[in-house]
Amino acid sequence: MAYWLLKTEPEIDWSWDDQVKQGVEPWDGIRNYQARNNMQLMKKGDKAFFYHSGKDKCVMGIVTIHREEYPDPEDEKGVFVLVDVKTDRALKTPVTLSEIKATPSLSEMPLVKHTRLSVQPVDAKSWKTICKMGGIKP
């Protein structure tokens, strides 16, 4: 199993509350090639942190990759893809970007080094650390 982080702006696009209400939803709107490449690597059953960007800047919960990549119908050129994500569980305590940056073992995460990338891999050690910080078992 691989781990990921998916960013969304809750005030503009999609919030954790929206995801919880919907249950399963396509992860859409990706128009960055590196993010697209990451989505193409996702496998059914992989886990992803659901991250609020914008003013919140925190990991809110976990989603599971429910359906692997398929063409984005909004992309007329056929370059970009979607994956479907299914709500898994909320963190007991959201983990803020400030807390992540203050944790030395997380200093190499793409979230810290490449802050604008909307779909990122997360290594297993960082996954466990953030889960623990959020009050849940990995």
N, CA, C and O atoms as CSV, one atom per row, in Angstrom:
chain,resi,resn,atom,element,x,y,z
A,1,MET,N,N,0.840,-1.180,0.000
A,1,MET,CA,C,0.000,0.000,0.000
A,1,MET,C,C,0.882,1.239,0.000
A,1,MET,O,O,1.917,1.292,0.665
A,2,ALA,N,N,0.448,2.227,-0.758
A,2,ALA,CA,C,1.151,3.507,-0.793
A,2,ALA,C,C,0.300,4.552,-0.062
A,2,ALA,O,O,-0.901,4.376,0.139
A,3,TYR,N,N,0.963,5.636,0.326
A,3,TYR,CA,C,0.311,6.719,1.047
A,3,TYR,C,C,0.477,8.019,0.270
A,3,TYR,O,O,1.481,8.235,-0.408
A,4,TRP,N,N,-0.532,8.878,0.385
A,4,TRP,CA,C,-0.586,10.116,-0.382
A,4,TRP,C,C,-1.121,11.246,0.485
A,4,TRP,O,O,-1.607,11.026,1.594
A,5,LEU,N,N,-1.021,12.451,-0.042
A,5,LEU,CA,C,-1.652,13.619,0.557
A,5,LEU,C,C,-2.359,14.362,-0.573
A,5,LEU,O,O,-1.758,14.663,-1.604
A,6,LEU,N,N,-3.643,14.653,-0.365
A,6,LEU,CA,C,-4.462,15.368,-1.337
A,6,LEU,C,C,-4.874,16.706,-0.739
A,6,LEU,O,O,-5.456,16.764,0.344
A,7,LYS,N,N,-4.564,17.782,-1.462
A,7,LYS,CA,C,-4.885,19.124,-0.972
A,7,LYS,C,C,-6.163,19.649,-1.605
A,7,LYS,O,O,-6.433,19.419,-2.784
A,8,THR,N,N,-6.937,20.351,-0.807
A,8,THR,CA,C,-8.125,21.037,-1.303
A,8,THR,C,C,-8.316,22.334,-0.530
A,8,THR,O,O,-7.922,22.445,0.631
A,9,GLU,N,N,-8.917,23.295,-1.181
A,9,GLU,CA,C,-9.254,24.552,-0.502
A,9,GLU,C,C,-10.714,24.476,-0.086
A,9,GLU,O,O,-11.603,24.574,-0.931
A,10,PRO,N,N,-10.971,24.302,1.206
A,10,PRO,CA,C,-12.348,24.083,1.665
A,10,PRO,C,C,-13.296,25.255,1.414
A,10,PRO,O,O,-14.496,25.050,1.235
A,11,GLU,N,N,-12.776,26.463,1.400
A,11,GLU,CA,C,-13.631,27.626,1.187
A,11,GLU,C,C,-14.049,27.761,-0.274
A,11,GLU,O,O,-15.067,28.386,-0.574
A,12,ILE,N,N,-13.264,27.176,-1.188
A,12,ILE,CA,C,-13.499,27.345,-2.621
A,12,ILE,C,C,-14.004,26.051,-3.261
A,12,ILE,O,O,-14.980,26.069,-4.012
A,13,ASP,N,N,-13.352,24.947,-2.971
A,13,ASP,CA,C,-13.608,23.710,-3.700
A,13,ASP,C,C,-14.380,22.669,-2.906
A,13,ASP,O,O,-15.566,22.440,-3.144
A,14,TRP,N,N,-13.703,22.052,-1.974
A,14,TRP,CA,C,-14.221,20.837,-1.348
A,14,TRP,C,C,-13.640,20.739,0.049
A,14,TRP,O,O,-12.426,20.849,0.222
A,15,SER,N,N,-14.489,20.534,1.051
A,15,SER,CA,C,-14.022,20.457,2.433
A,15,SER,C,C,-14.119,19.022,2.952
A,15,SER,O,O,-14.721,18.153,2.321
A,16,TRP,N,N,-13.518,18.802,4.105
A,16,TRP,CA,C,-13.631,17.499,4.764
A,16,TRP,C,C,-15.103,17.190,5.043
A,16,TRP,O,O,-15.546,16.058,4.844
A,17,ASP,N,N,-15.849,18.172,5.494
A,17,ASP,CA,C,-17.279,17.961,5.754
A,17,ASP,C,C,-18.016,17.544,4.483
A,17,ASP,O,O,-18.883,16.672,4.527
A,18,ASP,N,N,-17.673,18.167,3.343
A,18,ASP,CA,C,-18.272,17.768,2.061
A,18,ASP,C,C,-17.952,16.309,1.758
A,18,ASP,O,O,-18.820,15.545,1.337
A,19,GLN,N,N,-16.693,15.934,1.979
A,19,GLN,CA,C,-16.256,14.565,1.694
A,19,GLN,C,C,-16.997,13.569,2.580
A,19,GLN,O,O,-17.451,12.528,2.105
A,20,VAL,N,N,-17.118,13.885,3.849
A,20,VAL,CA,C,-17.810,12.987,4.786
A,20,VAL,C,C,-19.268,12.808,4.355
A,20,VAL,O,O,-19.782,11.689,4.363
A,21,LYS,N,N,-19.933,13.897,3.982
A,21,LYS,CA,C,-21.334,13.819,3.552
A,21,LYS,C,C,-21.492,12.977,2.286
A,21,LYS,O,O,-22.438,12.199,2.163
A,22,GLN,N,N,-20.557,13.141,1.346
A,22,GLN,CA,C,-20.677,12.452,0.061
A,22,GLN,C,C,-20.238,10.993,0.141
A,22,GLN,O,O,-20.832,10.134,-0.511
A,23,GLY,N,N,-19.231,10.708,0.914
A,23,GLY,CA,C,-18.742,9.332,1.069
A,23,GLY,C,C,-17.717,8.930,0.028
A,23,GLY,O,O,-16.559,8.681,0.362
A,24,VAL,N,N,-18.129,8.863,-1.234
A,24,VAL,CA,C,-17.222,8.563,-2.350
A,24,VAL,C,C,-17.376,9.684,-3.363
A,24,VAL,O,O,-18.491,10.077,-3.706
A,25,GLU,N,N,-16.246,10.196,-3.839
A,25,GLU,CA,C,-16.290,11.330,-4.759
A,25,GLU,C,C,-15.039,11.329,-5.640
A,25,GLU,O,O,-13.963,10.951,-5.177
A,26,PRO,N,N,-15.167,11.749,-6.911
A,26,PRO,CA,C,-13.976,11.902,-7.754
A,26,PRO,C,C,-13.087,13.025,-7.229
A,26,PRO,O,O,-13.578,14.061,-6.780
A,27,TRP,N,N,-11.775,12.807,-7.291
A,27,TRP,CA,C,-10.821,13.875,-6.962
A,27,TRP,C,C,-10.505,14.553,-8.280
A,27,TRP,O,O,-9.774,14.009,-9.108
A,28,ASP,N,N,-11.058,15.742,-8.474
A,28,ASP,CA,C,-10.983,16.388,-9.781
A,28,ASP,C,C,-10.286,17.735,-9.705
A,28,ASP,O,O,-9.852,18.180,-8.642
A,29,GLY,N,N,-10.195,18.372,-10.871
A,29,GLY,CA,C,-9.627,19.715,-10.941
A,29,GLY,C,C,-8.114,19.762,-10.998
A,29,GLY,O,O,-7.534,20.847,-10.961
A,30,ILE,N,N,-7.457,18.612,-11.087
A,30,ILE,CA,C,-5.996,18.585,-11.116
A,30,ILE,C,C,-5.513,18.963,-12.514
A,30,ILE,O,O,-5.878,18.327,-13.503
A,31,ARG,N,N,-4.689,20.004,-12.580
A,31,ARG,CA,C,-4.151,20.459,-13.856
A,31,ARG,C,C,-2.642,20.692,-13.771
A,31,ARG,O,O,-2.097,21.587,-14.416
A,32,ASN,N,N,-1.998,19.882,-12.977
A,32,ASN,CA,C,-0.552,19.930,-12.811
A,32,ASN,C,C,-0.018,18.547,-13.196
A,32,ASN,O,O,-0.532,17.530,-12.731
A,33,TYR,N,N,1.003,18.512,-14.038
A,33,TYR,CA,C,1.500,17.232,-14.553
A,33,TYR,C,C,2.094,16.343,-13.467
A,33,TYR,O,O,1.880,15.131,-13.481
A,34,GLN,N,N,2.827,16.914,-12.539
A,34,GLN,CA,C,3.409,16.101,-11.470
A,34,GLN,C,C,2.312,15.512,-10.579
A,34,GLN,O,O,2.393,14.351,-10.178
A,35,ALA,N,N,1.289,16.313,-10.270
A,35,ALA,CA,C,0.156,15.813,-9.488
A,35,ALA,C,C,-0.568,14.708,-10.266
A,35,ALA,O,O,-0.937,13.683,-9.693
A,36,ARG,N,N,-0.768,14.918,-11.562
A,36,ARG,CA,C,-1.391,13.904,-12.415
A,36,ARG,C,C,-0.586,12.607,-12.399
A,36,ARG,O,O,-1.151,11.520,-12.278
A,37,ASN,N,N,0.728,12.727,-12.520
A,37,ASN,CA,C,1.591,11.537,-12.493
A,37,ASN,C,C,1.432,10.775,-11.185
A,37,ASN,O,O,1.411,9.544,-11.177
A,38,ASN,N,N,1.321,11.505,-10.080
A,38,ASN,CA,C,1.109,10.857,-8.786
A,38,ASN,C,C,-0.231,10.136,-8.759
A,38,ASN,O,O,-0.327,9.024,-8.238
A,39,MET,N,N,-1.263,10.760,-9.315
A,39,MET,CA,C,-2.580,10.121,-9.353
A,39,MET,C,C,-2.545,8.842,-10.192
A,39,MET,O,O,-3.243,7.876,-9.884
A,40,GLN,N,N,-1.740,8.838,-11.241
A,40,GLN,CA,C,-1.629,7.649,-12.088
A,40,GLN,C,C,-0.946,6.483,-11.361
A,40,GLN,O,O,-1.102,5.326,-11.752
A,41,LEU,N,N,-0.203,6.790,-10.319
A,41,LEU,CA,C,0.461,5.747,-9.531
A,41,LEU,C,C,-0.429,5.162,-8.434
A,41,LEU,O,O,-0.110,4.120,-7.862
A,42,MET,N,N,-1.535,5.830,-8.144
A,42,MET,CA,C,-2.413,5.390,-7.054
A,42,MET,C,C,-3.085,4.064,-7.400
A,42,MET,O,O,-3.481,3.826,-8.541
A,43,LYS,N,N,-3.201,3.215,-6.393
A,43,LYS,CA,C,-3.860,1.919,-6.531
A,43,LYS,C,C,-5.048,1.853,-5.574
A,43,LYS,O,O,-5.046,2.470,-4.510
A,44,LYS,N,N,-6.050,1.095,-5.977
A,44,LYS,CA,C,-7.217,0.899,-5.126
A,44,LYS,C,C,-6.757,0.374,-3.772
A,44,LYS,O,O,-5.985,-0.582,-3.699
A,45,GLY,N,N,-7.231,0.999,-2.707
A,45,GLY,CA,C,-6.843,0.615,-1.354
A,45,GLY,C,C,-5.750,1.476,-0.754
A,45,GLY,O,O,-5.561,1.459,0.462
A,46,ASP,N,N,-5.018,2.237,-1.575
A,46,ASP,CA,C,-4.038,3.184,-1.034
A,46,ASP,C,C,-4.773,4.177,-0.136
A,46,ASP,O,O,-5.971,4.407,-0.304
A,47,LYS,N,N,-4.054,4.757,0.807
A,47,LYS,CA,C,-4.615,5.736,1.739
A,47,LYS,C,C,-4.047,7.120,1.424
A,47,LYS,O,O,-2.924,7.257,0.940
A,48,ALA,N,N,-4.855,8.139,1.712
A,48,ALA,CA,C,-4.393,9.513,1.495
A,48,ALA,C,C,-4.880,10.412,2.623
A,48,ALA,O,O,-6.007,10.291,3.102
A,49,PHE,N,N,-4.002,11.311,3.030
A,49,PHE,CA,C,-4.415,12.353,3.948
A,49,PHE,C,C,-5.250,13.366,3.172
A,49,PHE,O,O,-4.918,13.718,2.039
A,50,PHE,N,N,-6.320,13.826,3.779
A,50,PHE,CA,C,-7.184,14.862,3.224
A,50,PHE,C,C,-6.732,16.162,3.883
A,50,PHE,O,O,-6.919,16.353,5.085
A,51,TYR,N,N,-6.141,17.049,3.095
A,51,TYR,CA,C,-5.474,18.240,3.617
A,51,TYR,C,C,-6.213,19.503,3.193
A,51,TYR,O,O,-6.440,19.726,2.004
A,52,HIS,N,N,-6.589,20.331,4.169
A,52,HIS,CA,C,-7.172,21.638,3.888
A,52,HIS,C,C,-6.046,22.636,3.661
A,52,HIS,O,O,-5.251,22.901,4.563
A,53,SER,N,N,-5.981,23.190,2.453
A,53,SER,CA,C,-5.039,24.288,2.217
A,53,SER,C,C,-5.804,25.587,2.471
A,53,SER,O,O,-6.819,25.569,3.169
A,54,GLY,N,N,-5.356,26.681,1.939
A,54,GLY,CA,C,-6.030,27.945,2.229
A,54,GLY,C,C,-5.717,28.395,3.640
A,54,GLY,O,O,-4.578,28.277,4.092
A,55,LYS,N,N,-6.706,28.906,4.333
A,55,LYS,CA,C,-6.450,29.467,5.669
A,55,LYS,C,C,-6.222,28.387,6.731
A,55,LYS,O,O,-5.475,28.625,7.681
A,56,ASP,N,N,-6.844,27.206,6.600
A,56,ASP,CA,C,-6.718,26.167,7.632
A,56,ASP,C,C,-5.325,25.539,7.692
A,56,ASP,O,O,-4.716,25.474,8.760
A,57,LYS,N,N,-4.829,25.081,6.554
A,57,LYS,CA,C,-3.528,24.416,6.444
A,57,LYS,C,C,-3.365,23.294,7.478
A,57,LYS,O,O,-2.550,23.380,8.396
A,58,CYS,N,N,-4.180,22.228,7.293
A,58,CYS,CA,C,-4.064,21.103,8.217
A,58,CYS,C,C,-4.603,19.815,7.601
A,58,CYS,O,O,-5.466,19.828,6.724
A,59,VAL,N,N,-4.060,18.701,8.097
A,59,VAL,CA,C,-4.562,17.383,7.736
A,59,VAL,C,C,-5.821,17.150,8.566
A,59,VAL,O,O,-5.788,17.209,9.795
A,60,MET,N,N,-6.936,16.885,7.872
A,60,MET,CA,C,-8.233,16.725,8.526
A,60,MET,C,C,-8.613,15.260,8.748
A,60,MET,O,O,-9.206,14.906,9.767
A,61,GLY,N,N,-8.264,14.426,7.786
A,61,GLY,CA,C,-8.692,13.038,7.863
A,61,GLY,C,C,-8.001,12.176,6.829
A,61,GLY,O,O,-7.007,12.568,6.217
A,62,ILE,N,N,-8.558,10.991,6.653
A,62,ILE,CA,C,-7.994,9.995,5.740
A,62,ILE,C,C,-9.085,9.537,4.779
A,62,ILE,O,O,-10.225,9.290,5.171
A,63,VAL,N,N,-8.700,9.430,3.512
A,63,VAL,CA,C,-9.552,8.832,2.495
A,63,VAL,C,C,-8.818,7.637,1.902
A,63,VAL,O,O,-7.594,7.536,1.991
A,64,THR,N,N,-9.579,6.736,1.299
A,64,THR,CA,C,-9.031,5.558,0.633
A,64,THR,C,C,-9.263,5.705,-0.863
A,64,THR,O,O,-10.324,6.162,-1.288
A,65,ILE,N,N,-8.282,5.323,-1.655
A,65,ILE,CA,C,-8.466,5.319,-3.105
A,65,ILE,C,C,-9.467,4.206,-3.417
A,65,ILE,O,O,-9.208,3.029,-3.168
A,66,HIS,N,N,-10.598,4.601,-3.959
A,66,HIS,CA,C,-11.720,3.695,-4.200
A,66,HIS,C,C,-11.748,3.215,-5.653
A,66,HIS,O,O,-12.170,2.094,-5.940
A,67,ARG,N,N,-11.293,4.078,-6.564
A,67,ARG,CA,C,-11.216,3.733,-7.985
A,67,ARG,C,C,-9.955,4.346,-8.550
A,67,ARG,O,O,-9.681,5.528,-8.347
A,68,GLU,N,N,-9.187,3.535,-9.262
A,68,GLU,CA,C,-7.939,4.014,-9.861
A,68,GLU,C,C,-8.228,4.957,-11.019
A,68,GLU,O,O,-9.375,5.128,-11.431
A,69,GLU,N,N,-7.186,5.555,-11.526
A,69,GLU,CA,C,-7.291,6.612,-12.532
A,69,GLU,C,C,-8.219,6.283,-13.696
A,69,GLU,O,O,-8.293,5.153,-14.178
A,70,TYR,N,N,-8.919,7.322,-14.118
A,70,TYR,CA,C,-9.741,7.263,-15.328
A,70,TYR,C,C,-9.778,8.673,-15.910
A,70,TYR,O,O,-9.502,9.640,-15.200
A,71,PRO,N,N,-10.117,8.802,-17.197
A,71,PRO,CA,C,-10.043,10.119,-17.845
A,71,PRO,C,C,-10.949,11.156,-17.174
A,71,PRO,O,O,-12.073,10.854,-16.773
A,72,ASP,N,N,-10.439,12.367,-17.065
A,72,ASP,CA,C,-11.217,13.490,-16.549
A,72,ASP,C,C,-12.111,13.996,-17.681
A,72,ASP,O,O,-11.602,14.509,-18.678
A,73,PRO,N,N,-13.426,13.863,-17.550
A,73,PRO,CA,C,-14.315,14.279,-18.637
A,73,PRO,C,C,-14.301,15.790,-18.899
A,73,PRO,O,O,-14.761,16.237,-19.949
A,74,GLU,N,N,-13.784,16.566,-17.965
A,74,GLU,CA,C,-13.695,18.018,-18.141
A,74,GLU,C,C,-12.454,18.437,-18.925
A,74,GLU,O,O,-12.313,19.604,-19.291
A,75,ASP,N,N,-11.558,17.490,-19.181
A,75,ASP,CA,C,-10.303,17.779,-19.878
A,75,ASP,C,C,-10.457,17.420,-21.351
A,75,ASP,O,O,-10.388,16.246,-21.717
A,76,GLU,N,N,-10.663,18.413,-22.183
A,76,GLU,CA,C,-10.895,18.195,-23.613
A,76,GLU,C,C,-9.697,17.576,-24.325
A,76,GLU,O,O,-9.867,16.913,-25.348
A,77,LYS,N,N,-8.489,17.781,-23.802
A,77,LYS,CA,C,-7.289,17.236,-24.442
A,77,LYS,C,C,-7.004,15.797,-24.012
A,77,LYS,O,O,-6.179,15.122,-24.628
A,78,GLY,N,N,-7.670,15.324,-22.974
A,78,GLY,CA,C,-7.475,13.949,-22.527
A,78,GLY,C,C,-6.154,13.693,-21.829
A,78,GLY,O,O,-5.635,12.578,-21.868
A,79,VAL,N,N,-5.607,14.715,-21.192
A,79,VAL,CA,C,-4.310,14.613,-20.531
A,79,VAL,C,C,-4.446,14.267,-19.044
A,79,VAL,O,O,-3.607,13.559,-18.488
A,80,PHE,N,N,-5.491,14.763,-18.416
A,80,PHE,CA,C,-5.611,14.646,-16.964
A,80,PHE,C,C,-6.611,13.567,-16.558
A,80,PHE,O,O,-7.481,13.173,-17.335
A,81,VAL,N,N,-6.464,13.106,-15.331
A,81,VAL,CA,C,-7.232,11.966,-14.836
A,81,VAL,C,C,-7.927,12.299,-13.516
A,81,VAL,O,O,-7.653,13.317,-12.880
A,82,LEU,N,N,-8.820,11.415,-13.135
A,82,LEU,CA,C,-9.481,11.458,-11.838
A,82,LEU,C,C,-9.184,10.155,-11.112
A,82,LEU,O,O,-8.859,9.149,-11.743
A,83,VAL,N,N,-9.294,10.170,-9.809
A,83,VAL,CA,C,-9.416,8.958,-8.994
A,83,VAL,C,C,-10.611,9.207,-8.086
A,83,VAL,O,O,-10.917,10.353,-7.756
A,84,ASP,N,N,-11.282,8.145,-7.685
A,84,ASP,CA,C,-12.365,8.290,-6.715
A,84,ASP,C,C,-11.802,8.006,-5.340
A,84,ASP,O,O,-11.038,7.060,-5.149
A,85,VAL,N,N,-12.190,8.839,-4.378
A,85,VAL,CA,C,-11.751,8.651,-3.000
A,85,VAL,C,C,-12.961,8.404,-2.111
A,85,VAL,O,O,-14.034,8.971,-2.319
A,86,LYS,N,N,-12.767,7.557,-1.128
A,86,LYS,CA,C,-13.823,7.194,-0.187
A,86,LYS,C,C,-13.414,7.649,1.206
A,86,LYS,O,O,-12.281,7.430,1.634
A,87,THR,N,N,-14.339,8.280,1.904
A,87,THR,CA,C,-14.074,8.714,3.264
A,87,THR,C,C,-13.692,7.515,4.124
A,87,THR,O,O,-14.371,6.489,4.106
A,88,ASP,N,N,-12.611,7.649,4.871
A,88,ASP,CA,C,-12.172,6.603,5.788
A,88,ASP,C,C,-12.476,7.047,7.219
A,88,ASP,O,O,-13.381,6.516,7.864
A,89,ARG,N,N,-11.705,8.032,7.711
A,89,ARG,CA,C,-11.929,8.509,9.078
A,89,ARG,C,C,-11.264,9.860,9.292
A,89,ARG,O,O,-10.312,10.234,8.607
A,90,ALA,N,N,-11.799,10.568,10.260
A,90,ALA,CA,C,-11.240,11.865,10.634
A,90,ALA,C,C,-10.104,11.660,11.630
A,90,ALA,O,O,-10.083,10.680,12.375
A,91,LEU,N,N,-9.170,12.592,11.630
A,91,LEU,CA,C,-8.194,12.618,12.705
A,91,LEU,C,C,-8.915,13.139,13.949
A,91,LEU,O,O,-9.799,13.989,13.841
A,92,LYS,N,N,-8.551,12.644,15.108
A,92,LYS,CA,C,-9.155,13.155,16.345
A,92,LYS,C,C,-8.809,14.623,16.527
A,92,LYS,O,O,-9.626,15.422,16.983
A,93,THR,N,N,-7.583,14.958,16.161
A,93,THR,CA,C,-7.109,16.340,16.212
A,93,THR,C,C,-6.456,16.661,14.875
A,93,THR,O,O,-5.465,16.021,14.523
A,94,PRO,N,N,-6.972,17.630,14.113
A,94,PRO,CA,C,-6.300,17.994,12.867
A,94,PRO,C,C,-4.838,18.362,13.124
A,94,PRO,O,O,-4.508,18.964,14.145
A,95,VAL,N,N,-3.979,17.994,12.193
A,95,VAL,CA,C,-2.543,18.267,12.324
A,95,VAL,C,C,-2.204,19.425,11.394
A,95,VAL,O,O,-2.358,19.325,10.177
A,96,THR,N,N,-1.747,20.512,11.977
A,96,THR,CA,C,-1.488,21.728,11.212
A,96,THR,C,C,-0.146,21.670,10.492
A,96,THR,O,O,0.752,20.912,10.857
A,97,LEU,N,N,-0.044,22.493,9.463
A,97,LEU,CA,C,1.219,22.618,8.744
A,97,LEU,C,C,2.318,23.105,9.684
A,97,LEU,O,O,3.462,22.661,9.580
A,98,SER,N,N,1.989,24.001,10.589
A,98,SER,CA,C,2.977,24.492,11.557
A,98,SER,C,C,3.524,23.353,12.403
A,98,SER,O,O,4.728,23.289,12.651
A,99,GLU,N,N,2.651,22.453,12.848
A,99,GLU,CA,C,3.093,21.298,13.642
A,99,GLU,C,C,3.968,20.368,12.804
A,99,GLU,O,O,4.969,19.838,13.287
A,100,ILE,N,N,3.582,20.178,11.555
A,100,ILE,CA,C,4.375,19.319,10.662
A,100,ILE,C,C,5.759,19.924,10.461
A,100,ILE,O,O,6.765,19.221,10.554
A,101,LYS,N,N,5.812,21.216,10.188
A,101,LYS,CA,C,7.107,21.890,9.983
A,101,LYS,C,C,7.967,21.878,11.236
A,101,LYS,O,O,9.194,21.900,11.141
A,102,ALA,N,N,7.342,21.843,12.411
A,102,ALA,CA,C,8.078,21.844,13.679
A,102,ALA,C,C,8.552,20.447,14.089
A,102,ALA,O,O,9.234,20.298,15.103
A,103,THR,N,N,8.202,19.441,13.317
A,103,THR,CA,C,8.586,18.065,13.628
A,103,THR,C,C,9.767,17.675,12.739
A,103,THR,O,O,9.586,17.470,11.539
A,104,PRO,N,N,10.969,17.568,13.303
A,104,PRO,CA,C,12.163,17.319,12.493
A,104,PRO,C,C,12.057,16.103,11.570
A,104,PRO,O,O,12.565,16.144,10.450
A,105,SER,N,N,11.419,15.040,12.009
A,105,SER,CA,C,11.345,13.831,11.175
A,105,SER,C,C,10.460,14.025,9.938
A,105,SER,O,O,10.464,13.185,9.038
A,106,LEU,N,N,9.703,15.122,9.889
A,106,LEU,CA,C,8.831,15.389,8.745
A,106,LEU,C,C,9.390,16.464,7.807
A,106,LEU,O,O,8.716,16.884,6.867
A,107,SER,N,N,10.620,16.904,8.067
A,107,SER,CA,C,11.185,18.037,7.331
A,107,SER,C,C,11.413,17.762,5.845
A,107,SER,O,O,11.535,18.705,5.063
A,108,GLU,N,N,11.473,16.499,5.442
A,108,GLU,CA,C,11.708,16.166,4.031
A,108,GLU,C,C,10.423,15.884,3.254
A,108,GLU,O,O,10.473,15.576,2.063
A,109,MET,N,N,9.283,15.988,3.917
A,109,MET,CA,C,8.019,15.745,3.222
A,109,MET,C,C,7.817,16.753,2.089
A,109,MET,O,O,8.196,17.916,2.225
A,110,PRO,N,N,7.227,16.320,0.975
A,110,PRO,CA,C,6.888,17.278,-0.082
A,110,PRO,C,C,6.013,18.428,0.429
A,110,PRO,O,O,6.117,19.545,-0.076
A,111,LEU,N,N,5.164,18.175,1.409
A,111,LEU,CA,C,4.320,19.218,1.970
A,111,LEU,C,C,5.148,20.371,2.524
A,111,LEU,O,O,4.714,21.522,2.493
A,112,VAL,N,N,6.322,20.069,3.024
A,112,VAL,CA,C,7.216,21.071,3.587
A,112,VAL,C,C,8.118,21.668,2.507
A,112,VAL,O,O,8.378,22.871,2.505
A,113,LYS,N,N,8.591,20.828,1.594
A,113,LYS,CA,C,9.567,21.267,0.596
A,113,LYS,C,C,8.945,21.787,-0.703
A,113,LYS,O,O,9.505,22.674,-1.347
A,114,HIS,N,N,7.799,21.244,-1.085
A,114,HIS,CA,C,7.136,21.613,-2.347
A,114,HIS,C,C,5.685,21.959,-2.039
A,114,HIS,O,O,4.766,21.215,-2.379
A,115,THR,N,N,5.504,23.077,-1.405
A,115,THR,CA,C,4.222,23.417,-0.789
A,115,THR,C,C,3.065,23.565,-1.773
A,115,THR,O,O,1.910,23.473,-1.357
A,116,ARG,N,N,3.323,23.784,-3.033
A,116,ARG,CA,C,2.233,24.030,-3.978
A,116,ARG,C,C,1.708,22.756,-4.651
A,116,ARG,O,O,0.645,22.794,-5.270
A,117,LEU,N,N,2.406,21.662,-4.549
A,117,LEU,CA,C,1.987,20.424,-5.206
A,117,LEU,C,C,0.729,19.871,-4.533
A,117,LEU,O,O,0.725,19.637,-3.324
A,118,SER,N,N,-0.334,19.662,-5.308
A,118,SER,CA,C,-1.641,19.312,-4.744
A,118,SER,C,C,-1.860,17.825,-4.503
A,118,SER,O,O,-2.758,17.455,-3.747
A,119,VAL,N,N,-1.069,16.973,-5.120
A,119,VAL,CA,C,-1.151,15.524,-4.904
A,119,VAL,C,C,0.269,15.036,-4.683
A,119,VAL,O,O,1.103,15.115,-5.584
A,120,GLN,N,N,0.550,14.528,-3.480
A,120,GLN,CA,C,1.931,14.211,-3.095
A,120,GLN,C,C,2.034,12.819,-2.477
A,120,GLN,O,O,1.092,12.343,-1.842
A,121,PRO,N,N,3.171,12.176,-2.665
A,121,PRO,CA,C,3.398,10.931,-1.933
A,121,PRO,C,C,3.761,11.230,-0.477
A,121,PRO,O,O,4.285,12.298,-0.161
A,122,VAL,N,N,3.475,10.276,0.391
A,122,VAL,CA,C,3.846,10.348,1.805
A,122,VAL,C,C,4.531,9.035,2.148
A,122,VAL,O,O,3.971,7.967,1.898
A,123,ASP,N,N,5.719,9.093,2.711
A,123,ASP,CA,C,6.404,7.854,3.086
A,123,ASP,C,C,5.761,7.252,4.335
A,123,ASP,O,O,5.092,7.950,5.097
A,124,ALA,N,N,5.972,5.953,4.535
A,124,ALA,CA,C,5.317,5.218,5.628
A,124,ALA,C,C,5.644,5.790,7.006
A,124,ALA,O,O,4.771,5.856,7.871
A,125,LYS,N,N,6.886,6.201,7.214
A,125,LYS,CA,C,7.272,6.751,8.515
A,125,LYS,C,C,6.539,8.069,8.791
A,125,LYS,O,O,6.059,8.292,9.903
A,126,SER,N,N,6.456,8.933,7.791
A,126,SER,CA,C,5.741,10.197,7.949
A,126,SER,C,C,4.248,9.945,8.160
A,126,SER,O,O,3.606,10.636,8.951
A,127,TRP,N,N,3.700,8.960,7.455
A,127,TRP,CA,C,2.288,8.592,7.624
A,127,TRP,C,C,2.013,8.225,9.082
A,127,TRP,O,O,1.061,8.720,9.685
A,128,LYS,N,N,2.845,7.362,9.635
A,128,LYS,CA,C,2.663,6.924,11.024
A,128,LYS,C,C,2.786,8.093,11.995
A,128,LYS,O,O,2.020,8.199,12.953
A,129,THR,N,N,3.750,8.964,11.742
A,129,THR,CA,C,3.974,10.111,12.621
A,129,THR,C,C,2.762,11.042,12.622
A,129,THR,O,O,2.303,11.465,13.683
A,130,ILE,N,N,2.245,11.360,11.437
A,130,ILE,CA,C,1.110,12.284,11.359
A,130,ILE,C,C,-0.145,11.638,11.953
A,130,ILE,O,O,-0.921,12.314,12.629
A,131,CYS,N,N,-0.352,10.347,11.711
A,131,CYS,CA,C,-1.489,9.660,12.345
A,131,CYS,C,C,-1.404,9.768,13.865
A,131,CYS,O,O,-2.392,10.076,14.532
A,132,LYS,N,N,-0.219,9.514,14.401
A,132,LYS,CA,C,-0.032,9.605,15.840
A,132,LYS,C,C,-0.297,11.021,16.355
A,132,LYS,O,O,-0.954,11.207,17.379
A,133,MET,N,N,0.224,12.018,15.628
A,133,MET,CA,C,-0.009,13.413,15.994
A,133,MET,C,C,-1.502,13.744,15.971
A,133,MET,O,O,-1.974,14.566,16.757
A,134,GLY,N,N,-2.244,13.098,15.063
A,134,GLY,CA,C,-3.666,13.344,14.931
A,134,GLY,C,C,-4.536,12.503,15.863
A,134,GLY,O,O,-5.763,12.601,15.841
A,135,GLY,N,N,-3.873,11.666,16.692
A,135,GLY,CA,C,-4.615,10.898,17.693
A,135,GLY,C,C,-5.261,9.631,17.201
A,135,GLY,O,O,-6.207,9.138,17.815
A,136,ILE,N,N,-4.755,9.078,16.074
A,136,ILE,CA,C,-5.312,7.826,15.558
A,136,ILE,C,C,-4.180,6.826,15.294
A,136,ILE,O,O,-3.013,7.199,15.178
A,137,LYS,N,N,-4.560,5.551,15.203
A,137,LYS,CA,C,-3.591,4.530,14.828
A,137,LYS,C,C,-3.524,4.470,13.308
A,137,LYS,O,O,-4.540,4.602,12.626
A,138,PRO,N,N,-2.311,4.268,12.779
A,138,PRO,CA,C,-2.171,4.206,11.305
A,138,PRO,C,C,-2.949,3.045,10.701
A,138,PRO,O,O,-2.933,2.858,9.484
